[in-house]
């Protein structure tokens, strides 16, 4: 059985990724923090299509919560390891920097950047020992070009991109890859307050993307077809540069 862990897998882009990886033949571990209803709905949809999945509830911003949950999973699945890790979970707390509060900065950095370090470090050793693994980090166009009102979010995502490029060089000899996927405007609840019509002029394809279009890229990076690709950032943005 090949296992894939998707953080923030109960909704939006994470849900689409979970469903696609299950379709690809992975046994998907759906991480979520609090929304039991949405998590169980995602689990049911995967199982209804004949896929394998399970729920693993923990807070990615809490190092103790991460360690306890992943250690418990390892104990219950002796002899198995998580081959694919998709660091997808994240939050936004937008504000102009001049008005940004300490908690708005710290919460976004901790949830979006520190969690990448905590979760990846915990699972990396097994990938290196097995000489097989895929680390896929969902970042953002904000981390590539910056966005006003998002100095915290842009800093966190840019940090993940830089860390991914460094990590990819550390682990390449062990046949473990690390890449980023940078979505643009994707139809999820994270941008539900935005009017698509107002943003069409800055998107060459003149529309918002679908979560499934991000999931398809993750599917490729999780497969053997991407075995010679590492340290890269692939934008899924409809042409925004």
C-alpha positions as CSV (number, residue, x, y, z in Angstrom):
1,X,0.0,0.0,0.0
2,X,1.3,3.4,-1.0
3,X,0.4,6.2,1.5
4,X,0.0,9.9,0.8
5,X,-0.6,12.5,3.5
6,X,-2.4,15.7,2.5
7,X,-2.5,18.5,5.1
8,X,-5.7,20.6,5.1
9,X,-7.3,17.9,3.0
10,X,-10.9,18.3,3.9
11,X,-11.9,21.2,1.7
12,X,-11.0,23.2,-1.4
13,X,-7.7,22.4,-3.1
14,X,-6.8,19.9,-0.5
15,X,-10.0,17.9,-1.0
16,X,-9.4,17.9,-4.8
17,X,-5.8,16.6,-4.2
18,X,-7.0,13.9,-1.8
19,X,-9.6,12.7,-4.3
20,X,-7.1,12.7,-7.2
21,X,-4.4,10.8,-5.3
22,X,-6.9,8.2,-4.2
23,X,-7.9,7.8,-7.9
24,X,-4.2,7.4,-8.6
25,X,-4.0,4.4,-6.3
26,X,-2.7,5.9,-3.1
27,X,-4.2,5.3,0.3
28,X,-4.8,8.9,1.3
29,X,-4.4,10.2,4.8
30,X,-6.7,13.3,5.1
31,X,-5.4,15.7,7.7
32,X,-7.7,18.4,9.1
33,X,-7.9,20.5,12.2
34,X,-11.5,21.0,13.2
35,X,-14.2,20.6,10.6
36,X,-15.3,17.0,11.2
37,X,-18.3,17.3,8.9
38,X,-16.2,18.3,5.8
39,X,-13.5,15.8,6.6
40,X,-16.0,12.9,6.8
41,X,-17.7,14.1,3.6
42,X,-14.3,14.0,1.7
43,X,-13.6,10.5,3.2
44,X,-17.0,9.3,2.1
45,X,-16.7,10.6,-1.5
46,X,-13.3,8.8,-1.9
47,X,-14.7,5.5,-0.5
48,X,-17.8,5.7,-2.7
49,X,-15.5,5.7,-5.8
50,X,-13.6,2.7,-4.5
51,X,-10.6,4.6,-3.1
52,X,-8.7,4.1,0.2
53,X,-8.6,6.9,2.7
54,X,-8.5,7.6,6.4
55,X,-8.7,10.7,8.6
56,X,-5.9,12.1,10.8
57,X,-6.9,15.0,12.9
58,X,-4.1,17.3,14.1
59,X,-3.2,21.0,14.2
60,X,-0.3,21.6,11.8
61,X,0.7,24.7,13.7
62,X,1.3,22.7,16.9
63,X,4.5,20.7,17.0
64,X,3.3,18.4,19.8
65,X,0.0,17.7,18.0
66,X,2.0,16.8,14.9
67,X,4.4,14.5,16.6
68,X,1.7,12.7,18.6
69,X,-0.5,12.1,15.6
70,X,2.2,10.9,13.2
71,X,3.8,8.7,15.9
72,X,0.4,7.1,16.6
73,X,-0.1,6.5,12.8
74,X,3.3,4.9,12.5
75,X,2.7,2.6,15.5
76,X,-0.6,1.5,14.0
77,X,0.9,1.0,10.5
78,X,4.1,-0.8,11.4
79,X,6.3,-1.5,8.4
80,X,4.6,1.2,6.3
81,X,5.6,4.8,5.6
82,X,4.2,7.9,4.1
83,X,5.6,8.1,0.6
84,X,4.0,11.3,-0.6
85,X,3.6,14.4,1.5
86,X,1.5,17.3,0.3
87,X,1.9,20.3,2.5
88,X,-1.3,22.1,1.6
89,X,-2.9,23.5,4.7
90,X,-2.6,27.2,5.2
91,X,-4.4,30.4,6.4
92,X,-4.6,34.0,5.4
93,X,-4.9,37.1,7.7
94,X,-4.6,39.9,5.2
95,X,-3.9,43.5,6.3
96,X,-1.6,46.3,5.3
97,X,1.7,46.0,7.1
98,X,1.3,49.4,8.8
99,X,-1.8,48.1,10.6
100,X,-0.8,44.4,10.9
101,X,-1.0,43.0,14.4
102,X,1.6,40.6,15.9
103,X,-0.8,37.7,15.9
104,X,-1.7,38.3,12.3
105,X,2.0,38.0,11.4
106,X,2.9,35.1,13.7
107,X,-0.2,32.9,13.1
108,X,0.3,33.1,9.3
109,X,4.1,32.4,9.5
110,X,3.5,29.5,12.0
111,X,0.7,27.9,10.1
112,X,2.1,28.3,6.5
113,X,5.9,28.1,7.0
114,X,6.7,26.5,10.3
115,X,4.3,23.6,9.7
116,X,6.2,22.8,6.5
117,X,9.3,22.3,8.6
118,X,7.6,20.3,11.4
119,X,5.6,17.9,9.2
120,X,8.3,17.4,6.6
121,X,11.1,16.8,9.1
122,X,9.0,14.1,10.9
123,X,8.4,12.1,7.6
124,X,11.6,12.8,5.7
125,X,13.8,10.2,7.5
126,X,11.6,7.2,6.3
127,X,11.6,8.5,2.7
128,X,15.4,8.8,2.8
129,X,15.8,5.3,4.3
130,X,13.5,3.8,1.7
131,X,15.1,5.9,-1.1
132,X,11.7,7.0,-2.4
133,X,9.5,9.9,-1.6
134,X,7.7,13.0,-2.9
135,X,7.4,16.3,-1.0
136,X,4.9,18.6,-2.7
137,X,4.3,22.1,-1.2
138,X,1.3,24.1,-2.1
139,X,2.5,27.7,-2.2
140,X,1.0,30.8,-4.0
141,X,1.7,33.5,-6.5
142,X,1.9,35.7,-3.5
143,X,5.2,33.9,-2.6
144,X,6.5,34.5,-6.1
145,X,5.6,38.1,-6.8
146,X,4.1,39.5,-3.6
147,X,0.6,40.9,-3.1
148,X,-0.4,44.1,-1.3
149,X,-2.0,43.4,2.0
150,X,-0.3,40.0,2.3
151,X,3.2,40.7,3.6
152,X,2.7,37.9,6.1
153,X,1.3,35.4,3.6
154,X,3.8,36.3,0.9
155,X,6.7,36.0,3.4
156,X,5.5,32.6,4.5
157,X,5.0,31.2,1.0
158,X,8.3,32.7,-0.3
159,X,10.0,31.0,2.7
160,X,8.5,27.6,1.7
161,X,9.7,28.1,-1.8
162,X,13.3,28.9,-0.7
163,X,13.3,26.0,1.8
164,X,12.0,23.6,-0.9
165,X,14.8,24.6,-3.3
166,X,17.4,24.0,-0.5
167,X,15.8,20.8,0.7
168,X,15.7,19.4,-2.9
169,X,19.5,19.6,-3.1
170,X,19.9,17.8,0.2
171,X,17.8,14.8,-0.7
172,X,18.1,14.3,-4.4
173,X,20.7,11.6,-4.1
174,X,18.3,9.5,-2.1
175,X,15.6,9.7,-4.9
176,X,13.4,11.9,-2.9
177,X,12.1,15.0,-4.7
178,X,10.7,18.3,-3.3
179,X,8.7,20.7,-5.5
180,X,6.2,23.5,-5.2
181,X,2.9,24.1,-6.9
182,X,1.8,27.8,-6.9
183,X,-1.9,28.3,-7.5
184,X,-3.2,31.6,-8.7
185,X,-6.9,32.5,-8.3
186,X,-8.6,29.2,-7.6
187,X,-12.3,28.8,-6.8
188,X,-12.2,27.9,-3.1
189,X,-13.7,29.4,0.1
190,X,-10.3,31.2,0.6
191,X,-11.2,33.6,-2.2
192,X,-15.0,33.4,-2.1
193,X,-15.2,37.1,-1.3
194,X,-13.5,38.0,-4.6
195,X,-15.6,38.9,-7.6
196,X,-14.3,36.9,-10.6
197,X,-15.4,39.5,-13.1
198,X,-13.2,42.2,-11.5
199,X,-10.1,40.0,-11.8
200,X,-10.5,38.7,-15.3
201,X,-8.4,41.5,-16.8
202,X,-5.3,40.4,-15.0
203,X,-5.7,36.7,-15.8
204,X,-4.7,35.9,-19.4
205,X,-7.2,33.0,-19.4
206,X,-9.9,35.3,-18.2
207,X,-11.2,33.0,-15.5
208,X,-10.5,31.6,-12.0
209,X,-9.0,28.1,-11.9
210,X,-10.6,24.9,-10.5
211,X,-9.2,22.9,-7.5
212,X,-9.0,19.9,-9.8
213,X,-6.5,21.8,-12.1
214,X,-4.1,22.1,-9.2
215,X,-4.7,18.5,-8.2
216,X,-3.7,17.3,-11.6
217,X,-0.3,18.9,-11.3
218,X,0.1,17.4,-7.8
219,X,-0.8,14.0,-9.3
220,X,2.0,14.3,-11.8
221,X,4.6,15.4,-9.2
222,X,3.6,12.4,-7.0
223,X,4.1,10.0,-9.8
224,X,7.1,8.3,-11.4
225,X,6.6,10.5,-14.4
226,X,8.2,13.4,-12.4
227,X,11.2,11.4,-11.2
228,X,13.8,13.8,-12.7
229,X,12.1,17.0,-11.5
230,X,13.0,18.5,-8.2
231,X,13.4,22.0,-6.7
232,X,10.9,23.5,-9.1
233,X,7.9,25.8,-8.7
234,X,5.0,25.1,-11.1
235,X,2.5,27.9,-11.4
236,X,-1.2,27.0,-12.0
237,X,-2.4,30.6,-12.6
238,X,-4.0,30.9,-16.0
239,X,-1.0,32.7,-17.3
240,X,-0.3,35.3,-14.6
241,X,3.5,35.9,-14.4
